[in-house]
């Protein structure tokens, strides 16, 4: 994004200004705003936003969109709440590894076989994304952090998982 509507600096924050507001594109004139969005232009020049740079999962040099992994997980069983899961990576034994945190429907909390469903999640993620879901946390409904508009806060979920902030079911 470029134009008079783009701020030139953040108030008293030179680093954020350099990182986010004053990007340069080779061969282009002017300074650009880094939105943090990932996307592509199709052959007709139409823009498609596919995700956010900060949410991208990179394991063994391959990019994975967390929402694709989350959709795979949530499609496995009605006990897994739609739009209530987070996929992210964490360092583990010198490399990045996949973590899945997924809410379980209230009606299924006490009847779900957690080991069986985790096995199904691992198998589906391996088949669909060629990834090993080393860590899976099944959690109570309403405990995954979201914004006020209902978007998953993956960065906060990652921090909570690393700090042991999720109480797992089973």
C-alpha positions in Angstrom: 0.0 0.0 0.0 1.4 3.4 -0.9 -0.1 6.9 -0.9 -0.9 10.0 1.2 -3.1 7.9 3.5 -0.1 5.9 4.8 1.6 7.3 7.9 5.3 8.1 7.6 6.1 7.2 11.2 4.8 5.8 14.5 4.9 8.2 17.4 8.3 7.8 19.1 8.9 4.4 17.7 11.6 4.5 15.0 12.0 0.7 14.9 8.3 0.1 14.2 8.4 2.9 11.6 11.4 1.3 9.8 9.9 -2.2 9.9 6.3 -1.5 9.0 5.9 1.8 7.3 8.8 2.6 5.1 9.3 -0.5 3.0 10.9 -0.2 -0.4 10.1 -2.3 -3.4 12.9 -2.7 -6.0 12.0 -0.8 -9.2 9.1 1.0 -7.5 8.9 4.7 -6.5 8.0 5.7 -3.0 7.6 4.1 0.5 5.2 1.3 1.2 3.2 0.0 4.2 3.9 -3.6 5.2 0.4 -5.0 6.1 1.7 -8.4 7.1 -0.7 -10.1 4.7 0.3 -12.9 2.4 -1.4 -13.3 -1.0 -1.2 -13.4 -4.7 -2.4 -11.7 -7.9 -4.2 -13.9 -10.4 -3.8 -13.6 -14.1 -6.5 -10.9 -14.2 -4.7 -8.9 -11.5 -7.2 -9.7 -8.8 -5.7 -9.9 -5.3 -6.3 -12.9 -3.1 -5.3 -12.7 0.6 -4.2 -16.1 1.8 -3.0 -15.5 5.4 -0.7 -13.5 7.6 3.1 -13.6 7.6 3.2 -13.8 11.4 0.9 -16.9 11.4 2.8 -18.8 8.7 4.2 -22.1 9.9 7.6 -23.0 8.5 8.8 -26.6 9.1 11.8 -28.1 7.3 11.8 -25.1 4.9 8.2 -25.6 3.8 5.4 -23.1 4.4 2.1 -24.2 5.9 -0.9 -22.1 6.5 -2.3 -22.7 10.0 -5.9 -22.3 8.9 -5.5 -25.3 6.5 -4.2 -27.5 9.2 -6.9 -26.3 11.6 -9.6 -27.1 9.0 -8.2 -30.6 8.6 -8.4 -31.2 12.3 -11.9 -29.8 12.8 -13.4 -31.8 9.9 -12.5 -35.1 11.6 -15.1 -35.3 14.3 -18.2 -33.3 15.4 -16.7 -33.2 18.9 -14.0 -30.8 17.7 -15.3 -27.3 17.7 -15.2 -25.4 14.4 -13.1 -22.2 14.3 -11.8 -23.0 17.8 -8.4 -24.5 17.1 -4.9 -23.1 16.7 -1.9 -24.6 14.8 1.5 -23.1 15.3 5.1 -24.2 15.6 7.6 -24.2 18.5 11.3 -25.0 18.8 11.7 -28.6 19.9 15.0 -30.5 20.0 16.7 -28.0 17.7 14.0 -27.8 15.0 10.5 -26.4 14.6 7.7 -28.8 15.4 3.9 -28.6 15.0 1.5 -27.9 17.9 -2.2 -28.2 17.7 -4.5 -26.8 20.4 -8.2 -27.6 19.8 -11.3 -27.0 21.8 -13.7 -29.9 22.3 -17.5 -29.4 22.3 -19.0 -29.1 25.8 -21.3 -32.1 25.2 -18.3 -34.3 24.3 -15.8 -33.3 27.0 -16.5 -36.3 29.2 -17.2 -38.9 26.6 -14.4 -38.3 24.0 -11.6 -40.8 23.8 -8.7 -38.3 23.8 -6.0 -40.8 22.8 -8.1 -42.1 19.9 -8.9 -38.6 18.6 -5.3 -37.5 18.9 -4.3 -40.5 16.8 -6.8 -39.5 14.2 -5.6 -35.9 14.2 -1.9 -37.1 13.7 -2.9 -39.3 10.9 -5.0 -36.7 9.1 -2.4 -34.0 9.4 0.3 -36.4 8.1 -1.8 -37.5 5.2 -3.0 -34.0 4.2 0.0 -31.8 5.1 2.9 -34.2 5.3 3.6 -32.9 8.9 4.0 -34.7 12.2 1.7 -33.2 14.9 4.1 -33.9 17.8 2.0 -32.0 20.4 -1.8 -31.9 20.5 -3.7 -30.3 23.3 -7.5 -30.9 23.6 -9.0 -28.1 25.7 -12.4 -27.0 27.2 -14.6 -24.8 25.1 -14.1 -21.0 25.4 -10.4 -21.3 26.5 -8.7 -20.6 23.2 -7.8 -16.9 23.0 -9.7 -15.0 20.4 -10.0 -11.3 19.4 -13.2 -9.4 20.1 -14.2 -10.1 16.5 -13.7 -13.9 16.9 -10.3 -14.4 15.2 -7.9 -16.9 16.7 -5.0 -15.4 18.5 -2.3 -17.9 17.5 0.6 -15.9 18.9 -1.1 -15.8 22.4 -2.1 -19.4 22.1 1.5 -20.3 21.4 2.7 -18.4 24.4 0.0 -20.0 26.6 1.0 -23.4 25.4 4.7 -22.8 26.0 3.9 -21.5 29.5 1.6 -24.5 30.3 -1.4 -22.3 30.4 -3.9 -24.7 28.8 -5.7 -27.3 31.0 -6.0 -30.4 28.8 -9.0 -32.7 28.7 -8.3 -36.4 29.4 
